[in-house]
C-alpha cells in the first residue's frame, strides 16, 4: 500500500506545533501515550450498534468487555450507578439527555453563552435553541459570579422543564444545592454539564454535582485528560417523572431513556476504539498520581491568577477556583481577536472569548480564555506561571513589534525543550 506522505507530514507538523509552544486553550489537554495507542487500534474496524450484550451485529464479545470496563471505571470514579460512555462528544451527550426528557418546544433554562455558557445550553444557532424554547440566566455585573437570584426569577416566571448548570468560560465553583432548590420549586430536572472541571470534581477538589443534579454530562478530554468524546452519568436511576411510556405501556426508567436517546436516538454505531481509550483514561484517573496532577492544576491556575493580577489584568469574577481564567482586555486597549492572533505568532495558543456584558461581537470579543491543564500535563509548576504571563504581557503590550514577538517565540521554544512531549514519539 502506498504511504500517504501528505497527511502524515501534516501530523508531524501538528506534533511539532504542540511540542514547541505553550498550549493555553482551556478545553485542550495532552493524553497519555497509552490513551493514544488505544485510540489507534483494531477496534476501529468493529461495528457495534447497541449496548454490551444487546448488539445488532455479531462478533462483539470483545468490544462488549472493553465497553463494560469503561462503564465500570467511570462509575467508580464518580461513585454513580449509571454511565453511558458512547457519546461522541459533550454536545452529543447533552443532545441525548434533552432528547430523553424533552419534547420539541419545551422550555429550558441555561447560562447565557455571552456570559460563559455553552452552545448546547440553548444558543439559538444550536440544536438546543432550535428544538427547544430557551431562556437564560447570567452573571452579576458587579462581581462576575453566577446570579442565582436571576436564575430563580426566570425559573419561577417561565417554569422550564430542564435547568442547565455548567459553563465553558466560568472560573468559579457552582452552588448545585441552590440550583436544585430552584428546580424543585418549578418541578424541573437539572442537567449539570461539568465538561471543564470534571477532572477536579473526580478527585473531590471542587463540589460534586451528583447529589443535586439528575443528570451529569462531560467531555472525556479537558481536565479528564482522555480522548475526545463524551459521557452521561447519573448518581441513581429513577422513574421518568413525566410519565413517558414504552410500547408496552410501562413507565420507563431514566437509564433506559438515556440509553435509547444515545442509540438509536442521536447516534449510530459507537466508536469502540475511542471507548477503549476512554477506559484507559479512566484507569489513569483512578490512580493516586492523578490526584497530584489535579492539585497541581489548581495551584498553577492560582499562580497564573496572581501573575495576571499583578500586571493589572482584569480577571472576570476576580480569580479562579478551577483550571481556567477569563480575562477582560478592555483596560489594555486590545480585542480578544487581536490578542489571539498576535499571541499565536509567538507560539502561545489561547482563544478569544466574550466576557460578560461584552460590547464587541463574538467574532472580535473583549477577552481571552486561558487554561493550565495542558501545561500542567507537560510538567510545569507554579514558578513557571510568572514567566508565562510575562511572555503574554510582553506580546500584548506591543502587538506590532514583530522582532519582539519573534524573540518571545524563540524563548518559548527553547524553554519548552525542558518539558518534552511524548519523548521518542514517531509517526
QUIGI-V215214 format. One record per pair of residues at least 4 apart in sequence whose ideal C-beta (glycine too) atoms are under 6 Angstrom apart, sorted by the first residue. I is the first residue (numbers start at 1). J is the second residue. D is the distance in Angstrom with one decimal. If there is no record, write none. Layout:
# QUIGI-V215214
i = <I/I>
j = <J/J>
d = <D/D>
This chain:
# QUIGI-V215214
i = <4/5/8/11/12/16/19/20/20/20/21/21/22/22/23/23/23/24/24/24/25/25/26/26/26/27/28/29/29/29/29/29/29/30/30/31/31/33/34/35/35/35/35/38/38/38/39/39/39/39/41/43/43/43/43/44/46/46/47/47/48/48/48/48/48/49/49/50/50/50/52/52/52/55/60/63/66/67/69/70/70/70/70/71/71/73/73/74/74/75/75/77/77/77/78/80/80/81/81/82/82/82/83/84/84/84/85/85/85/86/86/87/87/87/88/89/90/90/90/91/92/93/93/93/94/94/95/96/96/96/97/97/98/99/99/100/100/100/101/102/102/102/104/105/106/106/107/107/107/107/108/108/108/108/108/109/109/109/109/109/110/110/110/110/111/111/111/112/112/112/113/113/114/115/115/115/116/116/116/117/117/118/119/119/120/120/121/122/122/122/123/124/127/128/129/135/135/137/137/137/138/139/139/139/139/139/140/140/141/144/144/144/145/148/151/152/154/155/155/159/160/161/162/162/163/163/163/164/165/165/165/166/166/166/169/169/169/171/171/171/171/171/171/172/172/173/173/173/176/176/177/179/180/180/183/183/189/190/190/191/192/192/192/193/194/194/194/194/194/195/195/195/196/197/197/197/198/198/198/199/199/199/200/200/200/200/200/201/201/202/203/203/205/209/209/210/216/217/218/219/220/220/220/220/220/221/221/223/223/226/226/227/227/229/229/232/237/237/237/238/239/239/240/240/240/240/245/246/246/252/252/260/261/262/263/285/296/297/297/297/297/299/300/300/300/300/301/301/301/303/303/304/305/305/307/307/307/308/308/311/313/314/314/315/315/315/316/316/316/320/323/323/323/324/325/326/326/327/327/328/328/328/329/329/329/330/334/334/335/336/336/336/336/336/336/337/337/339/339/339/340/340/342/342/343/343/343/344/345/346/346/346/346/347/347/350/350/351/352/352/353/353/353/353/354/354/354/355/355/358/360/360/360/372/375/378/379/380/391/393/394/395/395/398>
j = <8/9/427/427/427/20/421/347/413/416/347/349/348/412/28/349/374/349/350/370/349/351/324/369/371/222/374/221/222/225/373/374/377/374/377/35/36/422/280/227/277/280/281/276/277/280/227/273/274/277/273/63/272/273/276/273/63/272/57/269/55/60/63/270/272/56/269/54/55/56/64/67/68/60/64/272/276/275/279/85/275/278/279/83/85/279/282/83/282/80/83/202/282/285/233/233/235/236/237/234/237/255/233/232/258/262/231/275/278/262/270/92/93/230/92/230/195/219/230/120/230/217/230/232/120/217/266/261/262/266/191/215/102/261/265/257/258/261/189/106/132/161/131/133/132/161/133/158/160/161/122/132/134/160/162/135/154/155/160/163/117/121/122/164/117/121/167/117/136/138/117/123/354/138/139/356/167/169/170/121/167/168/123/126/126/128/164/128/129/134/129/129/131/132/134/154/158/150/151/154/147/144/145/146/147/356/145/147/357/316/317/356/317/178/182/182/158/182/186/186/188/188/189/191/183/188/190/191/174/179/192/192/193/194/326/353/369/317/320/322/324/325/326/317/321/206/207/321/209/212/212/190/190/212/188/190/214/213/214/215/209/213/216/217/198/201/209/216/218/218/219/222/222/201/206/322/218/223/224/223/224/294/205/206/223/294/322/206/208/285/291/294/294/213/216/235/233/232/231/230/224/226/229/231/278/226/228/323/373/278/281/274/277/274/278/258/253/254/255/254/251/253/244/252/254/257/249/250/252/256/257/265/265/267/267/290/376/323/372/373/376/382/372/376/382/385/320/323/372/382/385/385/319/320/385/386/389/313/389/393/327/328/331/319/325/327/326/328/355/325/371/372/373/371/370/367/369/367/368/355/366/367/334/339/367/366/338/339/364/352/353/365/366/367/368/352/364/343/368/396/350/352/395/399/348/350/395/349/405/395/405/408/409/409/412/368/370/369/365/368/365/367/368/369/358/362/365/366/367/366/364/365/366/376/380/419/419/384/408/397/408/405/408/404>
d = <6.0/5.9/5.1/5.9/5.9/6.0/4.5/5.9/4.8/5.9/3.4/5.9/4.8/5.8/5.9/5.4/4.0/5.9/4.7/4.9/5.7/5.4/4.0/5.2/2.7/5.4/5.5/5.8/6.0/4.9/4.7/5.0/5.9/5.6/4.7/3.8/5.6/5.9/5.4/5.9/5.0/5.0/5.4/4.6/4.0/4.7/5.3/5.7/6.0/4.2/5.4/5.9/4.3/4.1/5.4/4.1/5.3/5.4/5.2/4.9/5.6/4.9/5.1/5.8/5.4/4.3/4.8/4.9/4.1/5.0/4.0/5.2/5.0/4.3/5.3/4.4/4.9/5.2/4.9/4.6/5.3/5.0/3.8/4.9/5.7/6.0/3.6/4.1/5.5/5.3/5.0/5.2/6.0/5.5/5.8/5.0/5.1/5.2/5.7/4.1/5.6/5.0/5.3/4.4/5.8/5.5/5.5/5.5/5.6/5.2/4.3/4.2/3.9/3.3/4.8/4.9/4.6/3.9/4.7/5.0/5.4/4.0/3.7/5.0/4.2/5.5/5.2/4.1/4.6/5.1/5.5/5.0/4.9/4.2/5.0/4.1/5.1/3.9/5.8/4.3/5.8/6.0/5.2/5.8/5.4/4.6/4.7/5.5/4.0/5.8/5.5/4.9/5.5/5.4/4.7/4.9/6.0/5.8/4.1/4.8/5.6/3.2/4.4/3.9/3.5/6.0/5.5/5.4/4.1/5.0/4.6/4.9/5.0/4.6/4.9/4.6/4.3/4.2/4.0/4.6/5.7/4.5/4.5/4.3/5.7/4.9/4.8/5.1/5.0/3.0/4.9/4.0/5.5/6.0/4.8/5.4/5.0/4.8/3.9/5.6/5.7/5.3/5.9/5.6/5.9/5.0/5.6/4.8/5.8/4.4/3.7/5.9/5.7/5.0/5.8/4.7/5.7/5.2/5.1/4.6/5.4/5.9/5.2/5.9/4.9/5.0/5.3/4.8/5.6/4.9/5.2/5.2/3.4/5.6/5.1/5.3/5.2/5.7/3.9/5.9/5.4/5.8/5.8/5.3/5.1/5.1/5.4/4.6/4.8/4.0/5.4/5.9/5.7/3.9/4.2/4.8/4.7/4.4/5.3/4.7/3.8/4.0/4.7/5.2/4.7/5.7/6.0/5.8/5.0/4.9/4.3/6.0/5.6/5.6/5.4/4.6/4.2/5.7/5.1/3.1/4.7/5.7/4.5/4.7/5.8/5.4/5.9/5.1/5.9/5.6/4.9/4.4/5.6/4.4/5.3/4.1/4.5/5.4/5.3/5.7/5.2/4.1/4.4/5.7/5.2/5.9/5.0/5.7/5.3/5.5/2.8/5.2/4.0/5.2/5.8/5.7/5.4/5.9/4.6/5.4/5.2/6.0/5.1/5.7/5.7/5.9/5.3/5.3/4.8/4.7/5.4/5.7/4.0/5.7/5.4/4.9/5.1/4.9/6.0/5.8/4.9/5.3/4.3/5.3/6.0/5.7/4.9/5.5/5.0/3.9/4.0/4.4/5.0/5.4/5.5/4.9/3.7/4.0/5.6/5.2/5.4/4.2/5.4/5.9/5.6/5.8/4.2/5.7/5.6/5.3/5.3/5.6/5.0/4.3/4.8/6.0/5.5/5.5/5.3/4.5/5.9/5.0/5.2/6.0/5.7/5.1/5.1/5.4/5.0/3.2/6.0/3.4/6.0/5.0/5.2/5.0/4.9/5.9/5.3/5.8/5.9/4.4/5.8/4.4/4.1/5.7/5.6/6.0/5.1/5.2/5.0/4.4/4.4/5.0/5.1/5.1/5.5/5.5/4.4/5.9/5.7/4.9/5.9/4.0/4.5/5.8/4.9/5.1/3.9/4.9/4.3/5.5/5.0/5.5/4.5/4.3/5.0/4.3/5.1/6.0/5.7/5.8/5.7/5.5>
